[in-house]
Amino acid sequence: MSPLPRGYCPRTATRCRRRCMSKLLEDSILDRYDRVSSRYGRGKCSRFRGICYMLIMETLMLFTAIRVLWGHTDKSLVTDTLFIKDGPLTLRSQYSKLVPNIRAFLQHAKDNARPVHVIGQEKSGAFFDHLASIVRFAQPHERDQLPSFAVLSHEFVRREVHRSPDLANPYGKRTNWGEKIYLKIDPVHTWF
């Protein structure tokens, strides 16, 4: 279903006076969504829209690098690379429609023995605050100890991080394309 009525230009979101046959790029579709949704107000909604737009642009840039390495003649190059995204592996708002495709691609890569390794580092928000409150209890406490990590279940996230009741839709079902992991490298460095 198109977000624009018939006869509207996909580049400007205005009524076309001629048959616009302009080429649509990946970000043109996103720009079209943003222009249409910008009619509904400013302030907090506008800031949220900007954050969502930034998340999708970062994700598209990340997958551009993945696509380039995927097509490289050295087929192991994409698997031997760790892709690091600044922020969570999540897409919100209308951009969450891409999450099933991202999950399908990552599964396809794994099924073809070419897994793609992506991490997202969060530096603020609910997970950062929760980790800050429990980090002193996790190993290692000394520099010579091995790093420790914890893969967070959706139940743990709901119960301990968000402190919310049982929800109809599980945490991240429609928006996350990665899982949450706490990682403590040494007594000073903790990541997730």
RAKA-V18692 format. One record per residue. N is the residue number from 0. RES is the residue in one letter. PSI is psi in degrees with one decimal (* if undefined). NEAR is the number of other ideal C-beta (glycine too) atoms within 8 Angstrom. D_LAST is the distance of its C-alpha to the last C-alpha in whole Angstrom. Layout:
N,RES,PSI,NEAR,D_LAST
N,RES,PSI,NEAR,D_LAST
This chain:
0,M,125.9,2,37
1,S,137.9,5,37
2,P,-12.1,7,36
3,L,140.4,9,39
4,P,156.9,5,43
5,R,138.1,5,45
6,G,-1.4,5,47
7,Y,142.5,10,44
8,C,129.0,10,42
9,P,-17.9,11,39
10,R,-35.4,10,38
11,T,-10.0,5,40
12,A,30.9,10,40
13,T,167.2,6,43
14,R,129.8,6,46
15,C,134.5,9,48
16,R,-16.2,3,51
17,R,169.9,4,51
18,R,103.2,4,49
19,C,116.1,8,46
20,M,30.4,3,45
21,S,148.1,7,42
22,K,130.5,3,40
23,L,126.4,7,36
24,L,169.5,6,33
25,E,-45.0,6,30
26,D,-13.8,8,29
27,S,-39.0,10,33
28,I,-42.3,10,32
29,L,-39.1,12,29
30,D,-38.7,9,31
31,R,-45.4,13,34
32,Y,-42.1,10,31
33,D,-40.8,10,30
34,R,-41.2,9,34
35,V,-44.8,10,35
36,S,-17.6,9,32
37,S,-12.8,8,33
38,R,-12.8,4,36
39,Y,19.5,5,35
40,G,174.8,5,34
41,R,-165.1,4,32
42,G,-130.7,6,30
43,K,-43.5,5,27
44,C,-40.2,9,28
45,S,-40.3,10,28
46,R,-43.2,8,25
47,F,-41.6,9,23
48,R,-40.1,12,25
49,G,-40.8,8,24
50,I,-44.8,9,20
51,C,-42.1,13,21
52,Y,-40.3,10,23
53,M,-41.5,8,20
54,L,-42.9,14,18
55,I,-37.4,12,20
56,M,-40.6,10,22
57,E,-40.5,11,18
58,T,-42.5,12,18
59,L,-39.2,10,22
60,M,-39.7,8,21
61,L,-46.8,11,18
62,F,-18.2,9,21
63,T,-44.5,8,24
64,A,-40.6,9,22
65,I,-43.6,12,22
66,R,-41.7,8,25
67,V,-46.5,8,27
68,L,-31.4,10,25
69,W,-38.2,10,26
70,G,-0.6,5,30
71,H,152.0,9,30
72,T,-30.5,3,33
73,D,98.6,5,30
74,K,-18.9,7,29
75,S,-8.5,7,26
76,L,-42.8,9,25
77,V,-35.2,13,22
78,T,-30.6,9,21
79,D,0.7,5,21
80,T,136.3,8,19
81,L,117.2,6,15
82,F,128.2,11,14
83,I,124.1,8,12
84,K,137.7,12,12
85,D,104.0,7,11
86,G,-179.5,8,10
87,P,157.0,10,9
88,L,72.5,9,11
89,T,151.5,11,14
90,L,129.2,14,18
91,R,175.1,9,20
92,S,-145.4,8,23
93,Q,-18.2,8,26
94,Y,-14.7,11,23
95,S,-12.8,10,22
96,K,-18.4,6,25
97,L,-16.9,10,23
98,V,-47.7,12,20
99,P,-35.7,7,23
100,N,-38.8,7,24
101,I,-45.8,12,21
102,R,-42.5,9,20
103,A,-41.2,8,24
104,F,-45.2,9,23
105,L,-37.3,12,20
106,Q,-40.7,8,22
107,H,-44.2,8,25
108,A,-42.3,12,24
109,K,-43.5,9,23
110,D,-27.4,6,26
111,N,19.9,6,28
112,A,33.1,5,26
113,R,56.7,11,24
114,P,143.6,8,20
115,V,126.5,12,18
116,H,113.9,8,15
117,V,133.9,13,12
118,I,152.6,11,9
119,G,129.2,12,8
120,Q,123.1,10,6
121,E,133.3,10,6
122,K,5.1,5,8
123,S,170.2,4,10
124,G,-170.9,7,11
125,A,-41.7,7,12
126,F,-40.2,11,8
127,F,-45.9,11,8
128,D,-42.1,8,11
129,H,-44.5,10,11
130,L,-41.3,11,8
131,A,-31.2,7,11
132,S,-20.5,6,14
133,I,-5.5,8,13
134,V,-33.0,9,11
135,R,-18.2,4,15
136,F,-17.6,4,16
137,A,146.7,10,13
138,Q,157.0,7,15
139,P,148.6,12,15
140,H,-17.3,5,18
141,E,154.6,6,20
142,R,-28.6,6,19
143,D,-0.1,4,21
144,Q,154.7,8,19
145,L,150.7,5,17
146,P,157.6,8,13
147,S,155.6,9,12
148,F,162.4,8,9
149,A,124.6,7,9
150,V,122.3,7,10
151,L,125.8,11,10
152,S,161.1,6,14
153,H,-35.4,9,15
154,E,-44.9,6,17
155,F,-45.1,9,15
156,V,-47.3,13,13
157,R,-46.3,13,17
158,R,-45.6,9,18
159,E,-38.0,7,15
160,V,-52.7,11,13
161,H,-17.8,8,16
162,R,50.8,5,19
163,S,157.8,6,21
164,P,174.0,3,24
165,D,126.5,3,24
166,L,154.0,8,24
167,A,-41.4,2,26
168,N,121.6,5,24
169,P,154.4,7,20
170,Y,128.1,9,17
171,G,7.0,9,16
172,K,-40.4,7,19
173,R,-14.1,6,21
174,T,-27.6,9,18
175,N,138.4,11,15
176,W,16.6,9,15
177,G,165.9,10,12
178,E,164.7,6,10
179,K,133.8,9,7
180,I,133.5,10,5
181,Y,136.6,12,4
182,L,125.7,10,6
183,K,111.8,14,8
184,I,-48.8,7,11
185,D,-177.7,9,13
186,P,-18.8,6,15
187,V,-37.7,4,14
188,H,117.5,6,10
189,T,131.0,11,7
190,W,159.7,8,4
191,F,*,11,0
